[in-house]
Amino acid sequence: MNIRLVMYLLGKLSIACAVAMVVPMITALLLGEYMFLGFIFSFMICAFIGGALIGNGEKNKRAHLNLREALATVGCGWLLVCFLGAIPYYLSGLVSPVGAIFESTSGFTTTGVTTLSSLSNFPDSLLVWRSMTHWTGGIGVIMLFITIMPQVGSGANYLFNAEIPGPAAERTLPKIKESAFVIFTVYIFFTIITTVALKVAGMSWFMAMNLALASVATGGFSYQYESLMEFETVYVEMIVIIAMVAASLNFALYYKIYQHNFKVFWIDTERKAYFWIIGIATFLITWNLYYTGYFDAATSFRHALFQTVSIASTTGFASSDFNLWPDFSRYVLLLLMFVGGCSGSTAGGMKVSRFVILLKVTWAELRRTIHPRLVYSIKMGGRNVPPVVVGNVTRFFYLYMIVFSTLTLLISLTGLSMLDSMGIIAACMSSVGPAFGIVGPTATYADVSTFGRLVVIAAMILGRLEIFTLLIIMRPDFWRVKRNW
């Protein structure tokens, strides 16, 4: 492994974090906040670490990344930015060291939860940094800088495949660098359109921007603990629904639309399955809420649709306190947390494409039980799915459930109930955020113990990196120089 090249890329990432801190730094200066000095110190720390890594790293622009170096860059990169992003929180004096790392990890992984009991004493500049980590994490910290790292060369496809969620990242252009640029452009376009629409709906520019950043990032950070329940307006909810759905679809489809290839969008198997999941879940929850007399028919549909999209896209917004809903509706929402959004989107979860493949494999195996000599092939979008991909999906599902069970067991040691433990880990691994019980949509993670917060941090990072990347770099033999990859 070319460790010096990995160090050089991590140094670039540290410098990028330092540059990003200029925005809240200027905000603090203009508002006369004490956090101006905090962001200056944070900027200097990030710049120093970045300079040290670059100075001792590989500067050869002809160097290329292989699989092992790309995995090391992605895994270590996420751990690094979560640490660097925690520095302003800690220097604010408002949170503990573990709490600072929790807030930073929650932002970059787009989980959107907090351990703070109140945001009223938070400086506006720190809230700006909070939203920036959210938005940056939505598209992926590594993904943002593929376009400005020419030294990655032909190895950029490893970074692309390791960062973009899903069983296989789809290339929208021949060059991965150009694909990353197109995806980034679409991401910015969605953010601007959502911000303007929310402003037209009656929100201030500051609130509209915050809500747009959280919606397009499918994160869920809000300046109000009651989330969208604070606004109580259908217009804002509809705008946010459209933004969440758009951000949780495969971004490769948008480039195909740009190429005037609308047919591919309409026949996409994952997109159709995702819409079916949203439709069925909305119908079931609407029926349950209305049948139990919780809401009238119109209100039941309104909140069922919003909450279904919010959980399925792993955004985690709430238009109603679903923690008080009937058990059936909450169980449907819990299942949606595991599924998540589409591959190649900002959403978390196990991804719809994986569940489609698993269902098709299950159905094919049932048929083969009746016809033992049956030879079958799994298709997605009219194309055969390679057996190696099918195998990877089944292994990922198995590993996901093992990690989920282990983390649930660990956090239950803090005294949480079984439902609370399962809900917290499911929500954090899928980057949803709010769950049930003590961490419902109107509550925070303030009541979770220090050990429980460390478990939650691990769940957020493992879920965002889809388990494999982080677990692989934790193996000692991964770092052996003579190991052949």
C-alpha positions in Angstrom: 0.0 0.0 0.0 1.2 3.5 -0.8 0.5 5.0 2.6 2.1 8.3 1.6 -0.4 8.8 -1.1 -3.3 8.1 1.3 -1.7 10.6 3.7 -1.5 13.2 0.9 -5.2 12.7 0.1 -6.2 12.9 3.8 -4.2 16.1 4.0 -6.2 17.6 1.1 -9.3 16.6 2.9 -8.1 18.4 6.1 -7.4 21.5 4.1 -10.9 21.4 2.6 -12.4 21.2 6.1 -10.3 24.2 7.1 -11.6 26.1 4.0 -15.2 25.1 4.9 -14.8 26.7 8.3 -14.2 30.1 6.8 -18.0 30.4 6.2 -19.1 30.1 9.8 -16.0 32.1 10.8 -17.2 35.0 8.7 -20.7 34.6 10.1 -19.4 34.8 13.6 -17.3 37.9 12.7 -20.3 39.7 11.2 -22.6 38.9 14.1 -19.9 39.7 16.7 -20.0 36.2 18.3 -17.4 34.8 20.6 -17.2 31.7 18.3 -15.1 33.8 15.9 -12.0 32.8 17.9 -13.2 29.3 18.1 -13.4 28.9 14.4 -10.0 30.6 14.0 -8.4 28.0 16.2 -10.4 25.2 14.5 -9.2 26.5 11.1 -5.6 26.6 12.3 -5.8 23.0 13.7 -7.3 21.7 10.4 -4.7 23.5 8.4 -1.8 22.3 10.5 -3.0 18.7 10.3 -3.5 19.0 6.6 -0.2 20.6 6.0 1.6 17.9 8.1 -0.1 15.1 6.1 0.6 16.7 2.8 4.2 17.4 3.7 4.8 13.8 4.6 2.6 12.4 1.8 3.1 11.3 -1.7 3.2 14.3 -4.1 3.7 12.3 -7.3 0.7 13.2 -9.5 1.2 10.1 -11.5 0.5 7.9 -8.5 -2.7 5.8 -8.8 -5.0 4.4 -6.2 -5.6 0.7 -6.0 -8.5 -0.9 -4.1 -6.8 -1.0 -0.7 -5.6 2.6 -0.9 -9.1 3.8 -1.9 -10.7 1.9 1.0 -8.2 3.4 3.4 -8.8 6.9 2.0 -12.6 6.6 2.3 -12.6 4.9 5.8 -9.9 7.1 7.4 -11.3 10.1 5.6 -14.7 9.8 7.3 -13.1 9.2 10.7 -10.9 12.3 10.1 -13.6 14.7 9.1 -15.8 13.6 12.0 -13.0 14.4 14.4 -12.1 17.7 12.7 -15.7 18.7 12.5 -16.0 18.2 16.3 -13.4 20.8 17.1 -15.7 23.9 16.9 -18.4 22.2 19.0 -15.8 21.5 21.7 -14.3 24.9 21.6 -17.7 26.5 22.1 -17.7 25.1 25.6 -21.3 23.9 25.3 -20.7 20.2 24.8 -18.3 17.5 26.2 -15.6 15.9 24.0 -17.9 12.9 23.3 -20.8 15.2 22.7 -18.8 17.2 20.2 -17.8 14.1 18.2 -21.4 12.9 18.4 -22.7 16.2 16.9 -20.1 16.2 14.2 -20.7 12.5 13.3 -24.4 13.1 13.2 -23.9 15.9 10.8 -21.5 14.3 8.4 -23.4 11.0 8.3 -26.7 12.9 7.8 -28.3 11.2 10.8 -29.5 14.5 12.1 -29.8 13.8 15.8 -28.4 15.7 18.8 -27.5 15.3 22.4 -28.3 18.9 23.2 -31.3 19.7 25.3 -31.6 23.1 23.7 -30.3 25.0 20.7 -31.4 28.4 22.0 -28.0 29.2 23.5 -26.1 28.0 20.4 -24.4 30.8 18.4 -25.8 31.2 14.9 -22.3 30.6 13.4 -22.2 27.2 15.0 -25.6 26.4 13.7 -24.3 27.4 10.2 -21.4 24.9 10.7 -24.0 22.3 11.8 -25.9 22.7 8.6 -22.8 22.7 6.4 -21.6 19.4 7.8 -25.1 18.0 7.1 -25.1 19.2 3.5 -21.5 18.1 2.9 -22.1 14.7 4.3 -25.2 14.2 2.0 -23.2 14.0 -1.1 -20.2 12.4 0.6 -17.1 14.1 1.8 -14.8 12.1 -0.4 -17.2 12.5 -3.4 -16.9 16.3 -3.2 -13.2 16.3 -3.8 -12.8 13.7 -6.5 -13.2 16.5 -9.0 -10.2 18.4 -7.6 -7.8 15.4 -7.1 -6.2 14.7 -10.4 -3.6 12.6 -8.7 -6.2 9.9 -8.1 -6.1 9.1 -11.8 -7.7 5.9 -13.1 -8.1 4.7 -9.5 -10.9 7.3 -8.9 -13.4 4.6 -9.8 -12.5 2.8 -6.5 -13.3 6.0 -4.5 -16.5 6.4 -6.5 -17.7 2.9 -5.9 -16.6 2.9 -2.2 -18.4 6.2 -1.5 -21.6 6.0 -3.5 -24.1 3.8 -1.5 -25.6 0.7 -3.1 -24.5 -2.7 -4.4 -22.7 -1.1 -7.5 -22.3 2.6 -8.3 -23.4 3.4 -11.8 -21.2 5.5 -14.0 -23.0 8.3 -15.6 -20.1 9.4 -17.8 -17.0 7.5 -19.1 -14.8 9.2 -16.6 -15.6 9.0 -12.9 -14.3 12.5 -12.3 -16.9 13.9 -14.7 -19.6 11.7 -13.1 -18.8 13.1 -9.7 -19.0 16.6 -11.2 -22.4 16.0 -12.7 -23.8 14.5 -9.5 -22.5 17.5 -7.5 -24.1 19.9 -10.0 -27.5 18.2 -9.6 -27.1 18.3 -5.9 -26.5 22.0 -5.9 -29.4 22.6 -8.3 -31.8 20.7 -6.0 -30.6 22.7 -3.0 -31.1 26.1 -4.7 -34.6 25.1 -6.1 -35.7 23.9 -2.7 -34.5 27.0 -0.9 -36.3 29.3 -3.3 -39.5 27.3 -3.1 -39.5 27.4 0.7 -38.8 31.1 0.6 -41.9 31.6 -1.6 -43.8 29.4 0.9 -43.3 32.1 3.5 -40.1 31.1 5.3 -37.2 33.4 5.9 -34.0 33.0 3.8 -32.1 31.6 6.8 -34.7 29.0 7.7 -35.4 28.2 4.1 -31.7 27.5 3.5 -31.4 25.4 6.6 -34.4 23.3 5.7 -33.3 22.9 2.1 -29.8 21.7 3.2 -31.3 19.1 5.5 -34.0 18.0 3.0 -31.7 17.6 0.0 -29.0 15.9 2.2 -31.8 13.6 3.5 -30.5 14.4 6.9 -33.1 16.0 9.1 -31.3 18.7 11.1 -33.7 21.4 12.2 -33.5 24.5 14.4 -36.7 23.4 16.1 -36.9 20.2 18.3 -40.5 19.7 17.0 -39.1 19.4 13.4 -41.8 20.4 10.8 -44.5 20.3 13.4 -43.4 23.8 14.3 -44.6 25.2 10.9 -47.9 23.4 10.5 -48.3 24.2 6.8 -49.1 21.8 4.0 -47.2 23.9 1.5 -43.9 23.5 3.3 -44.5 19.8 3.8 -45.2 19.2 0.1 -42.0 21.1 -0.9 -40.0 19.0 1.6 -41.7 15.8 0.4 -40.6 16.5 -3.2 -37.1 17.4 -2.2 -36.7 14.2 -0.1 -38.0 12.0 -2.8 -35.8 13.6 -5.4 -32.7 13.3 -3.2 -33.4 9.6 -2.4 -33.6 8.5 -6.0 -30.5 7.3 -7.9 -28.7 10.5 -9.2 -27.6 8.6 -12.3 -31.2 8.7 -13.5 -31.1 12.5 -13.5 -28.2 12.6 -15.9 -30.0 10.2 -18.2 -33.0 12.6 -18.2 -30.5 15.4 -19.1 -29.5 13.2 -22.0 -33.2 13.1 -23.0 -33.4 9.5 -22.1 -36.7 9.6 -20.2 -37.4 5.9 -21.0 -34.6 4.7 -18.8 -36.0 6.6 -15.9 -39.5 5.2 -16.2 -38.4 1.6 -16.6 -35.9 1.7 -13.8 -36.7 -1.3 -11.5 -35.4 0.3 -8.3 -37.3 3.5 -8.9 -40.6 1.7 -9.5 -40.0 -0.5 -6.4 -39.3 2.5 -4.3 -42.5 4.3 -5.4 -44.4 1.1 -4.7 -42.9 0.9 -1.2 -43.9 4.5 -0.5 -47.4 3.9 -1.9 -48.1 0.7 0.1 -46.7 2.1 3.3 -48.7 5.3 3.0 -51.9 3.4 2.4 -51.3 1.1 5.4 -50.5 3.9 7.8 -53.4 6.0 6.5 -55.8 3.2 7.0 -54.4 2.4 10.5 -54.5 6.1 11.6 -58.1 6.6 10.3 -59.4 3.2 11.5 -58.1 3.8 15.1 -59.6 7.3 15.1 -56.3 9.0 15.5 -57.0 11.5 12.6 -59.7 12.1 10.1 -59.2 10.7 6.6 -57.5 13.8 5.0 -55.2 14.4 7.9 -54.3 10.7 8.2 -53.2 10.7 4.5 -51.3 13.9 4.9 -49.2 12.8 7.9 -48.9 9.2 6.6 -47.5 10.4 3.3 -45.0 12.8 4.8 -43.8 10.4 7.5 -43.5 7.5 5.0 -41.3 9.6 2.6 -39.3 11.1 5.5 -38.4 7.7 7.0 -38.0 5.9 3.6 -35.6 8.6 2.4 -33.9 8.4 5.9 -34.4 12.1 6.4 -36.1 11.9 9.8 -38.3 14.9 9.7 -41.7 14.7 11.5 -45.0 16.4 10.7 -46.6 14.7 13.7 -45.3 12.9 16.8 -45.3 9.4 15.3 -44.0 8.1 18.6 -47.6 8.3 19.8 -49.1 6.6 16.8 -50.6 3.1 16.9 -48.1 0.2 17.1 -49.0 -1.0 13.6 -48.0 2.4 12.0 -44.8 2.5 14.1 -43.9 -1.0 13.0 -44.3 0.0 9.3 -42.0 2.9 9.9 -39.4 0.7 11.6 -39.4 -1.6 8.5 -38.9 1.5 6.3 -35.8 2.4 8.3 -34.1 -0.8 7.3 -35.0 -0.5 3.6 -33.9 3.2 3.0 -33.7 4.9 -0.3 -32.2 4.0 -3.7 -28.6 3.3 -4.6 -26.6 6.2 -5.8 -28.6 8.6 -3.6 -28.0 10.6 -0.5 -30.3 8.3 1.5 -29.1 5.7 3.9 -30.5 2.2 4.8 -29.8 -1.1 3.1 -31.1 0.3 -0.2 -34.1 -0.7 -2.3 -32.1 -2.4 -5.0 -30.7 -4.8 -2.4 -34.1 -5.7 -1.2 -35.4 -6.2 -4.8 -32.5 -8.6 -5.5 -33.1 -10.4 -2.2 -36.8 -10.8 -3.0 -36.1 -12.1 -6.5 -33.5 -14.6 -5.2 -36.0 -15.8 -2.5 -38.8 -16.2 -5.1 -36.4 -18.0 -7.5 -35.3 -20.4 -4.7 -38.9 -21.2 -3.8 -39.5 -22.1 -7.5 -36.4 -24.2 -7.5 -37.7 -26.1 -4.5 -40.5 -27.2 -6.8 -38.3 -27.6 -9.8 -34.9 -28.8 -8.6 -33.3 -28.5 -12.1 -34.4 -24.9 -12.6 -31.7 -22.5 -13.7 -32.6 -18.9 -13.0 -31.1 -15.4 -13.5 -31.8 -12.3 -11.5 -32.6 -9.2 -13.6 -32.7 -5.5 -12.8 -33.9 -3.0 -15.4 -34.0 -5.8 -18.0 -30.3 -6.7 -17.5 -28.9 -9.8 -15.8 -27.4 -9.2 -12.4 -24.0 -10.9 -12.2 -23.8 -13.8 -9.7 -21.0 -12.0 -7.8 -23.3 -9.0 -7.2 -26.1 -11.3 -5.9 -23.6 -12.9 -3.6 -22.4 -9.6 -2.3 -25.9 -8.5 -1.6 -26.7 -11.6 0.4 -23.4 -11.3 2.3 -24.1 -7.6 3.0 -27.6 -8.4 4.3 -26.2 -11.0 6.7 -23.4 -8.7 7.9 -25.8 -5.8 8.3 -28.1 -7.9 10.6 -25.1 -9.2 12.6 -23.9 -5.7 13.2 -27.4 -4.5 14.0 -27.9 -7.2 16.5 -24.5 -6.7 18.2 -24.9 -2.9 18.5 -28.5 -3.4 19.8 -27.2 -5.8 22.5 -24.4 -3.3 23.5 -26.7 -0.3 23.8 -29.2 -2.4 25.8 -26.5 -2.7 28.5 -27.2 1.0 29.3 -30.6 0.1 30.6 -32.7 0.9 27.6 -35.7 -1.2 26.7 -35.6 -3.7 23.8 -37.8 -1.4 21.6 -35.7 1.7 22.4 -32.5 -0.2 21.7 -33.7 -1.6 18.4 -35.1 1.7 17.3 -32.0 3.7 18.1 -29.6 1.4 16.3 -32.0 0.9 13.3 -32.4 4.7 13.0 -28.7 5.5 13.3 -27.4 2.8 11.0 -29.9 4.0 8.4 -29.1 7.6 9.2 -32.8 8.3 10.0 -32.2 9.9 13.4 -35.4 10.0 15.5 -36.8 6.6 16.5 -39.2 5.6 19.2 -39.5 5.8 23.0 -37.0 8.1 24.6 -35.6 9.3 21.3 -38.9 10.0 19.5 -39.3 12.9 17.0 -39.8 15.5 19.8 -36.9 14.3 21.9 -33.1 14.2 21.7 -30.4 11.8 22.6 -29.6 13.7 25.7 -30.8 10.9 28.0 -28.5 8.4 26.3 -25.4 7.6 28.5 -21.8 8.2 27.4 -21.3 4.6 26.6 -24.5 4.5 24.6 -23.4 7.6 22.7 -20.2 5.9 21.7 -22.2 2.9 20.4 -24.5 5.3 18.5 -21.4 7.0 16.9 -20.2 3.6 15.8 -23.6 2.8 14.4 -23.8 6.1 12.4 -20.3 5.6 10.9 -20.8 1.9 10.1 -24.1 2.6 8.5 -22.9 5.5 6.4 -19.9 3.5 5.1 -22.1 0.5 4.6 -20.1 -1.6 7.1 -17.6 -3.2 4.8 -15.2 -0.2 4.4 -14.8 0.5 8.1 -14.6 -3.2 9.2 -12.0 -3.9 6.5 -9.6 -1.1 7.5 -9.8 -2.3 11.1 -8.2 -5.6 10.1 -4.4 -5.7 11.0 -3.6 -7.5 7.7 -5.2 -4.7 5.7 -2.2 -2.5 6.5 0.5 -5.0 5.8 2.7 -3.6 3.0 3.3 -7.0 1.4 -0.3 -8.0 1.3 -1.4 -8.5 -2.3 -4.7 -6.9 -3.2 
